[in-house]
Amino acid sequence: MGAPEAFPYEDIVDLPHPVSRRHRPMPLLNRAAQFAPFAALTGYHEAIEETARQAMMARESGGVTAEAWDEDPADATEGCLPDAPPADIL
């Protein structure tokens, strides 16, 4: 058996964090904005909510039984919902 491998960053792991003399640190609000989620599809969330609303209306109107809904909501609402909700791809 060979010797255990050395930790690959052993030479720099204990060094202090570098601080730029030219640039001020970025404000935390701006740093957080870099990692905030974004809407890749405009209107997608609204389309999903509208489809869910229409499905619930179809179920509540008596057109769909609870048993059919529980088995397969897609089959139970066939013909009650629009074919494809509008969504813009950016």
SVG drawing of the C-alpha trace seen along z (x, -y; Angstrom):
<svg xmlns="http://www.w3.org/2000/svg" viewBox="-72 -51 76 53">
<polyline fill="none" stroke="black" stroke-width="0.4" points="0.0,0.0 1.2,-3.5 1.4,-6.6 -1.9,-8.5 -2.4,-11.3 -1.8,-14.8 -4.8,-17.3 -4.6,-19.1 -5.0,-22.6 -2.9,-22.1 -0.6,-25.0 -3.4,-27.6 -6.2,-26.5 -5.0,-28.6 -4.2,-31.8 -6.2,-34.9 -9.0,-35.9 -7.7,-38.3 -9.2,-41.9 -8.9,-44.2 -7.3,-47.6 -9.1,-48.9 -12.6,-47.6 -15.1,-48.0 -16.9,-44.8 -20.2,-44.2 -23.2,-45.0 -25.0,-42.0 -28.2,-42.9 -26.4,-42.9 -24.7,-39.6 -28.0,-38.0 -29.6,-39.3 -27.0,-37.3 -28.4,-34.0 -32.1,-34.9 -34.4,-32.7 -35.6,-34.2 -38.6,-33.4 -37.3,-31.6 -40.8,-31.3 -42.9,-34.5 -46.5,-33.6 -45.8,-30.0 -46.6,-30.3 -49.9,-32.2 -50.8,-29.5 -50.3,-26.7 -52.4,-28.5 -55.2,-29.1 -55.1,-25.5 -55.3,-24.4 -58.2,-26.8 -60.1,-25.5 -59.5,-21.9 -60.8,-22.6 -63.9,-24.3 -64.5,-21.2 -64.2,-19.0 -66.5,-21.2 -69.1,-21.6 -70.0,-17.9 -68.5,-16.9 -65.7,-14.9 -66.1,-12.4 -63.7,-12.4 -62.7,-8.8 -61.9,-9.7 -60.0,-12.7 -57.9,-10.7 -57.1,-8.0 -55.9,-10.3 -56.7,-14.0 -55.5,-14.4 -58.0,-11.8 -60.7,-13.1 -60.5,-16.6 -60.2,-15.6 -62.0,-18.2 -62.5,-20.5 -59.2,-22.3 -57.5,-24.2 -55.2,-22.2 -52.1,-24.3 -51.7,-27.3 -50.0,-30.2 -46.4,-30.8 -43.7,-33.0 -40.2,-31.5 -37.5,-34.1"/>
</svg>
